[in-house]
Amino acid sequence: MYWQLSSLPILLLSLGPVACSPTAARDHAVATPLVHASNSANLTSLSASIPPEFHMDHELELPIRFPPEACFLNIVAALGDVALHDFTGKVHITSYRTTRFPEPFIRMNSPGLKDVDTKFMVWGLFLMAFYIHTHDAFQMGFFSLQWKGAEVAGLGIAGTPRLADTAAVTPLNAGVKVEFAFYGGPLVLGKGSVFMTIIMSLQEVAPQAAADPIYETIINYLPNEPTAFIVTPSRRARRSRGPYFTNAVLIDALARTAEFFSASNIYRQLELNISVGGVKVAQAAFVQRRNLQALNLLNATDLQEHGLQTA
């Protein structure tokens, strides 16, 4: 049995004058103890696409905490939108939340509220998600993003803002449909592992042009996490006429999948059928890594290219 997920609204909020610097938001927050940690250069080893010149400092504000699911889903909303932008261009300073979880806001900041390099926000959102996941730090926090030692932007996990922001509802692509089916019995993947695999997959696809088609199998997983994501374009992917399985469609499907997992509150192995305009363009799955070789989506070449053993 397959479930379908319709277009999902994401709230994008333009920052008011409160945010005049990457750390300005904390000046307007309720005074609570701050925990400061040194830069996270070691985190960049998680992804070959993040250069060592990029660092993140973070301060955690206690004891204001949020449900992990809310933090993950709103980070997915932010990263899903940023990933659609030109990776070599810039993005406007924005705050994000979903209708499912009005709190926390995922806030973007920059010196002087100037536009920020897209790549800095992509890397920062990924590293922020990884940090709060591995340190159980699902709480108000402020993250300084640095390039070659200079602060270039900031991110915040914040509650409802004191100043009114202007919200706009941006639905996902109405032409995309994703059908879901759990399989594999009661085998549990784990909530944090599932969301981090989605966030990692968004970070990996972000450098590619949104309109470019995908022709090859993609396999994504994080070290020490049990979940893997695999997506394979349909055999008709190289058709002379569309619709095509593009990077934008993949980003859309990942955002819908995060919402589906959250709404169902079931974190088991999951199959996806992805279609555009009624035409199937790809199939995908979230699986335990040890079960990858059992998937009929893969062939021996796919497994060898990703350093996985064949059965």
N, C-alpha and C positions, 0 to 999 in steps of 0.2 A: 504494500500500500504506500502510495506517495502522497505527501502533503505539499501544497503550493503556498508560497508566500507572496502576497501582493506588494505593491510599492510601499516603501517605508519612509515616513517623514523624518527628517533630521533637522534640528533647529540650529541655525547659524546665527550668531549674535555679534554685532559690531561693538567693539569695546568703546565705552564712554571715556571721559577725560581722566578717570581714575588711574588708568594704566599709562604712566608716562615713562616707565622703564621696565626692564624685565622683572624687577623685584618690587615694583610699585604696589602691586596688589596686597602684599603683606602689610604695608603701612596703613591700610584701611581695614585690616582684619582685627578680630578680637584678640587682645594681647594674651598669648599663651606661650609656653616654653617652646623654643626651637631646638631641633637636633640638627647639627651640621655635619656633613660627611665630605671627605675629600673627593677630588675629581675621579671620574670613572673611566679612565683610559683603558683599564683592563676589560671593560665591557665591550669595547669595540672589537675585540677578538671574536665575538659572537658572529659577526658578519664580515665577510671579505669586502663587502661594498662600502663599509664605513672606514674611512682613512684614519690613521693614528693621530692626525692633527686635530681631530674632533674630540672634544671632551665635554663632560657634563658634571656640574656641581649641583648639589641638592640640599635643601633644608626642609625638614619635616616638622609640621606644626601639630602638636599634641594638645588635647586628646581627640580632636575632631576626626572621626573615621567614617568611612563609607563602605557599603557592601562591595566586595571585590567584583562581583558581576557588573555593578553600576560603573565602576571605574573602567573595567575592560570594555564594556559596550560603548561607552562614550569616547574612549580612545580610538576604538574602531571607527566610530563616526568621524572623528577628526582626521585620522590617517586616511580613511577612504576618500574623503574630499580632497585632502592635500595631494594624494597620489595621482589624482586626475590632472593636476597642473603640470606645466612644463617643468621637468626636473632641473633644467638649467636656468629657469626663470625665477620669478618671485611670487610670493603669495601675500595677500592682505592679512593684517592682524585680525583674528576672529576668535570667538569663543564657541564651543560646541557642547551640545547635550542632545539626548534623544528624548522622544516623548515618553518612552518607557521609564527612563530614569532622568527626571529633571535635575537631579543632583548626583554627582558633582559636575560642575562646569569644567571643561578642559580649555584652559585659557592660553592664548598665544600673546606674547609681548615682544617688544623690541625697543632698543634705544630710540627715543623720539617717535615711537609708534610708526616707524618707517616699515615699508614692505620688507619681507625677509626672504632669503634664498630658500627655495622649495626644499632643496636637499637637506638644509639644516633642520627644518621642521620634520622631515621624514625620519632622519636619523634620531632626532631628539625624542619624538613620540615613541619610537621603537625602544630606545634605551630607557626612557621613563617607565614604560610598561614592564620591561624586563626587571628593572630595579624594584618596583613595588611588588611584583610577583615573587621574586626570590627573597625579598626581605620582609614580606608580609606588612608592607607599608601602605595600606589602602587608606590614606588619610590626607588631610590638607597638606600640600607641599608646594615648594617653589623650586624650579629647576633652571639653572643658568646654563645656556648652551654656548660653548666657546670654540673658536676656530683659531688655531695657532696662538693660543693664549689670550685672545681678545674676545670679550663677550659680544655675541652677535644677535642673540635672541633669548627668550625665556619661555618657559611653560609653567602652568600652574594647575593644580587640582584644587578647586575651590567650591565652596557652597554657594547658595543663592547670593548674587551680588546685591550690595546695598543701593547702588544706582541702577535706574532702569536702563536696560539695553534694548535695542531694536532687533526683533526676531523676524526671520523669514523662514518659511517652510520650504525645504527643497526635497522633493520626492526622488527616489531612485528611478532609473530608466524604466518607463512603463512598458517598453517592448521586450524586456528581459523577463523570463519566467524560470524559476528554479523549483524543481520537484525534489522532495526529500524522502528517504526511506531508511529507517534504522535496520541494522542487520547484525548478525553475529551473537545473538542472545544477550545475556546480561553483562557482557564485557564492558567495563567502564574505562573511559579515557581520562577523565579528570577535568574539572571545569577550567582550572588555570592553564593546564596543558593545551586544551582545545583553543582557548582564546589567544594564548601566546603563539600558537601555530598560525592562527588567522592573521594576527598582527605581523608576524614575521613574513608571511606570504605577501601581505600588502606592502611591506617595506621592500621586499625583493622585486616586486613588479613596478614599483614607482618610477625607477629610472627609465623605463620604456615609454615610448610615446603612446598615449591612451588609444589612439585610433589604429595602431599597428596590429595586424592579426598575429595570433599565436598558432604555430604549426607543430610544435614539438611537445612531448610530455614534460610536465613540470612536477618535481618531487621536492617538497620542503619539509624540514623538521629542524628542531633545535637540539643541541647536545643535551643529554640528560633528561630529555622530555620523551614520554612514551608515544606521543601522537605524531603522525605524519599526514601530510596533505598531498594528494596526487590528483592531477587533472590532465586529461587526454583529449585533444580536439577530435571531433568526429572525422570519419574518413572523407567526408565531403568538405572538410575545412578549406581545401585548396580550390574550391569551386570558382569559376570565372565571375560569377555574380554573387552578391551577398544574399543573406546576412552572413557575417563572419564572426568568428570567435576572437574578439579583440581584447587588449589589455583592459580597456574600460569595462567590457562585459565581465571579465574575471574579477575586477575590483567590485563591481556591483554584486556579483554572486557571493563573494566573500562577506560583504556587508549583510546580505540577506541571511547567510548561513549563521553569522553571529547572532542575529535577531532570532532565528529559528531555535538555536540551541537555548538561548535565554528564555524564550517564551515556553518552550516545552519542558525546560529544566531537566532534560535528559542528556547526559553526556556519554553517549555510546558511539560505536562505529556507525558511520552515516554515509550513504550513497547520495549523489546529486546528479540529476539530469538538468542540463542547462540549455535553454532554447532562446532564440531571438526571432520575434515575428512568427512564432509557430514552428520554426525549423530548429531541430536539435543541432547544436554546434559543439557540445562537449559533454563529457561525463567526468565525474570527480568522486573522491571519497576522502573521509577522515578515518584513519585506521590506526591500530597499534603498529608501530614500526616493525615489530617482529612478524606481522602478518602481510607485509607488503608483497612478498613474492607469491602469495596465494591469490592476489587480485588478477582478474582477467583483463584489467585495463593495461597491464604491463606485459612486456615481452622481455626476453633475456637481455637484449641490447639496452633497454631502458634501465634495468637493474644494474648492469655492469657499469654504465655511464655514471651512476650515482653511488658507486662503491658498495652496492648491496649484493648479497649472495643469491644465486639462483637455486631453486629447489632441485 
